[in-house]
Amino acid sequence: RERRELQSSLIHQMVAARLRHDSCHCCVVIRNQIIVLLCRTNRQDAGNIIGEICRDIEGFYSLPVRVGVSSPSRGGRDIRRCCLEAQTACRSAGRADGT
């Protein structure tokens, strides 16, 4: 358990470093899930950023990565909905690949 927490912390640091170019982006770890919030980012740029993060994690830690993406948020009150959408998409991706 401690190893997973340490690994999550190190992955969080790696992701946060990737997001430093825009101060409104953020990353949090909740129950061994890495949640990335991208502000004012179009779909193509978001896909590129998430792709880079996945390649970093898969390459450095040799861990499989599943991704769930929500529809765009319309404001701060919408973040909960976006997180739930992304979690649902991620679970669906896990079922599709058998994990």
C-alpha positions as CSV (number, residue, x, y, z in Angstrom):
1,R,0.0,0.0,0.0
2,E,2.8,2.4,0.9
3,R,4.5,1.6,-2.3
4,R,1.4,2.5,-4.3
5,E,1.1,5.8,-2.5
6,L,4.8,6.6,-3.1
7,Q,4.4,5.7,-6.8
8,S,1.2,7.9,-7.0
9,S,3.1,10.8,-5.5
10,L,6.0,10.4,-8.0
11,I,3.6,10.2,-10.9
12,H,1.8,13.3,-9.6
13,Q,5.1,15.1,-9.6
14,M,5.8,14.0,-13.2
15,V,2.3,15.1,-14.4
16,A,2.5,18.4,-12.5
17,A,5.9,19.1,-14.2
18,R,4.3,18.4,-17.6
19,L,1.5,20.9,-16.8
20,R,3.7,23.8,-15.4
21,H,3.5,25.7,-18.7
22,D,0.0,26.9,-17.8
23,S,-0.7,27.9,-14.3
24,C,-4.5,27.2,-14.5
25,H,-4.0,23.5,-15.3
26,C,-3.9,21.2,-12.2
27,C,-3.4,17.7,-11.2
28,V,-4.6,15.8,-8.0
29,V,-4.3,12.3,-6.8
30,I,-7.5,10.8,-5.2
31,R,-7.4,7.1,-4.2
32,N,-4.6,6.2,-6.6
33,Q,-6.3,8.0,-9.5
34,I,-4.5,10.9,-11.2
35,I,-7.0,13.6,-12.1
36,V,-5.9,16.3,-14.6
37,L,-7.9,19.4,-15.1
38,L,-7.0,21.4,-18.2
39,C,-8.3,24.9,-18.4
40,R,-9.2,26.7,-21.6
41,T,-7.8,23.9,-23.8
42,N,-9.2,22.8,-27.1
43,R,-9.9,19.1,-27.6
44,Q,-6.8,18.5,-29.9
45,D,-4.4,20.2,-27.4
46,A,-5.9,18.3,-24.5
47,G,-5.4,15.0,-26.4
48,N,-1.8,15.9,-27.1
49,I,-1.1,16.8,-23.4
50,I,-2.8,13.7,-22.1
51,G,-1.0,11.5,-24.7
52,E,2.3,12.9,-23.5
53,I,1.5,12.3,-19.9
54,C,0.5,8.7,-20.7
55,R,3.7,8.1,-22.6
56,D,5.7,9.5,-19.7
57,I,4.0,7.2,-17.2
58,E,4.1,4.1,-19.4
59,G,7.7,4.7,-20.4
60,F,9.1,5.6,-17.0
61,Y,7.0,3.3,-14.7
62,S,6.1,0.6,-17.3
63,L,2.5,0.9,-16.0
64,P,-0.6,0.6,-18.2
65,V,-2.6,3.7,-18.3
66,R,-6.4,4.1,-18.8
67,V,-7.8,7.5,-19.7
68,G,-11.3,8.9,-19.3
69,V,-12.2,12.3,-20.8
70,S,-15.2,14.3,-20.0
71,S,-17.1,16.9,-22.1
72,P,-15.9,20.4,-21.6
73,S,-16.8,22.2,-18.3
74,R,-18.8,25.3,-18.4
75,G,-17.5,26.6,-15.1
76,G,-16.4,25.7,-11.6
77,R,-19.8,24.3,-10.6
78,D,-19.4,21.8,-13.5
79,I,-16.2,20.1,-12.3
80,R,-18.0,17.4,-10.3
81,R,-19.9,16.3,-13.4
82,C,-16.8,16.3,-15.5
83,C,-14.9,14.2,-13.0
84,L,-17.8,11.7,-12.9
85,E,-18.0,11.6,-16.7
86,A,-14.2,11.0,-16.9
87,Q,-14.3,8.2,-14.2
88,T,-17.2,6.5,-16.1
89,A,-15.2,6.7,-19.4
90,C,-12.1,5.3,-17.6
91,R,-14.1,2.4,-16.2
92,S,-15.6,1.7,-19.6
93,A,-12.0,1.7,-21.1
94,G,-11.0,-0.9,-18.4
95,R,-13.9,-3.2,-19.3
96,A,-13.1,-2.9,-23.0
97,D,-9.5,-3.9,-22.5
98,G,-10.3,-6.6,-19.9
99,T,-8.8,-4.9,-16.9
